[in-house]
Amino acid sequence: MVEEKRVVKTTLGARLTHWSHTICWFTLLFTGLVMFSGWFEWLKPVFGGANGANFLHRLFAVIFGAVPLFGLLYKPESFFGWMKEAARWGSNEIKFMMMFPFDLIGLKVNMPPQDRVNAGQKFNSFFFPTVCFFIGVSGVIMWFAESFPLWLVSIAYPVHDLCWILGTMQLMFHAYLGSLHPGSGESFWAMFGDGTVRASWAKHHHTNWYNETYGEDE
């Protein structure tokens, strides 16, 4: 039996960044919950108490910020190439966003052809970094509160909380779309494996990118 052709959709650097950030996010989430509310005191023993949770929260916050910074410095063309692609919007992206809610609830719709990064992923490419930016800025203010005006510190706390809630909601939605949503399995296993997907799947889900990269007659 001839194995179907596979094409590279996700680079090793992108996969490492993705999973590094995923591990950091959930560590930050659970250590942060210990400090957020008494409802989560049962988590304290997991991290060696409140002080342990506080230490790990700050440690992983630094790692969380360092990962994309390292990637940007090591291979800036990949970062700017991704953002350039994410900023490329046209009628197909607008139609995709309008039709996506129907696809999400299981209705059969003809989605317009997409690039390597579809419209939803393009939106997330700006939404999630924006949320992380405000989490990072507010976190620094909270960490070094004595160096900032009291009014700024008082604003930082609700901003931090709102952003991690929005970020976690978006992450859960992203996890569902990338794993359980019909047709997403190929992309999910690419992230776990060697970054490749079946050529037929790529041509169907990311038609514009496939045709531009591999040729319409491949």
N, C-alpha and C positions, 0 to 999 in steps of 0.2 A: 504493500500500500504506500503510495507516494505521499509524503508529509507535505502539508500545505505551507507555502512560502510565508515567512514571518518577516516583519519589518521592525526596526527600532523606533519606538515612540518616546521612551523615557531614558535619559542618560544615567549613568552611574552616579554622577554628582547630584542630579536632581533627586534620585532615590535616596541617597544618603542624607541629603538636606531634609527631605520629606519625613523620613523616619526619625531623624535626630530631633526635629521640631515636634513630632508627635509625642515622643517619649518625654521631652521637656515640658510640653504643654500639660500633659496629664499629671506629671510630677508637680508642676506649679499649681495645677488645679486642686489636687488633693491636699497638698501642704497648705495652700491658701485657705481652703475650707476650714482647716483647724483653727486658723486665726480669724476667720470670717464670722463664725457663729458657734455657740456652745452646743448646737445640735450635732456637731461633728466631733465632739470630744472622743468618741469611740475610735477615731483615727489616730489619736495621739500616740498610742503604743506602737503603731506601725512605723512612726518616724522618730521614736525615742523621746516622746514628749513634745511639749509646745516649743521648747528651745531647739530641739532637733528639727522640727518642722520649719521653724523660722530660718535656721541655717541652710537647710536644703532648698528652701524657697529662694533665698538670695543666690545660692550657688547655681541653681539651674536657671535662674533669671539671667545671670551673666552668660551661661552657656547658650541660652536661647538667643541672646543678642549677638553672640560671637559667631555662631554658625553661619548666618547669612552674610555677615561682615567678612568672614574668611572667604566665603565663596565669591563675594564681590571683588575682593582684592586678588584672589587666585585666578579667577576666570571671569572678568567683567563682561566679556562679549556674550557669555551665556545669559547673564542677568539682564543686560540691556536688550538682548535679542528677545528674551521672553516678554519683557515689559513692552517692547515695541509691538510684538505680536498681540499682546493683551489689549493694547490701545487701539488696535485696528478694528474699527466697527463700521458696519455697513447695513444694508437692508436685510441681509441674511441673519445677522446677529439680532437685529430688532425683532424680526419674525420669529426667531428661535425663542427669545424671551417671552414673546406673546403666546406662543404655542406650547411652551414647556409645561405650564400648569395642567393642561389637558393630558399631556404625555405622562405627567407625574401620577395622575389618578387612574392611569391605565387605558385611556382612550387612544384609539389608533389615529395618529396624525402623521402627515408627511413633513418631517422636519427639514428645513433648508440645509444645504451643504455647509459644512463647517471647516474651519482651519484645524491645525493640530491642537489648538486650544479652543474649545467651543465657547459660545457666548456666556454660558453659566460660569465656566472656569475663568473666563476673562474678567467677569464681574468679581469673582472671588479673589483674583490676582490683585485687585485694588482694595477690596473691602477688608480682607483679612490683614494685610500689612498695615492698613490705616488703623484698624483696631489695635494691632500689636504696638504700633507707634505710640498711641495714647496710653496703652498699658505701661510701656517702657518709661515714658516721660513721667507719668504720675507715680510709677514705682520708684523712680530715682528721687522724686520730691519727698515721698513718704520715707524712704530709706535715710535720706539726709535732711530730715525735717528741720533741724536746727539751723540749716543754712538758707532756708526760704521763709518768706513772710507767712504769718499764721493763716491769712486768708487764702493763700495759694495752697497750703497744706490741707486746709479744710475742703477745698475743691477737689484736690487730688484723690481723696478717698472715694467719694461717689463716682468719679470718672473711672477710677481703677475697677471698681465693682461692676459698673455698667458695662464696661468694655470686655471684661472677662466673661460676663454672662452672655453678651452678644457673640463673642468669639466662640464660646463653647457650643452655643446653639448652632452657629454656622458650621462648626466642626462636626457636630452630630449629623447635620443635614448632608454635609460633604461625605461623611463616612457611609451614610445610607446610599447616596447616589453612586458612590464608588464601589459598593460591594453588593448590596441587596437589590437595587433597582434593576429591572429587567434590561439585559443587554450590556450591563456594566462590568460583568465578570472578567472580561478580557483585560480591561484596563487595571482592574484590581490585582490580578495575578502578575501583570507586567511589573507592578510596583514591588511585588514580593520576589519576583524572579529576575530575569536578565534584561527587563525593559522592553522586550519585544511583544508584538501582538500579531494575530493572524492578518495577512494582507487583505483578505476579504472583509474582515471586521473594520480595519482601518479605512478601507475605501468606502464602506457604508456609513460609518460614524464621523469620519473626518475627511470627507471627499475632496475638498479643496486642497488640503495639505497633501493628501496621498497623490493626487494628480500632479501637483506642482513638484513633488519630491521624486516620485517613482514613475511618472508618466501615465497618461490615461490608458495606454494599451498594455500596461504591465499585467 
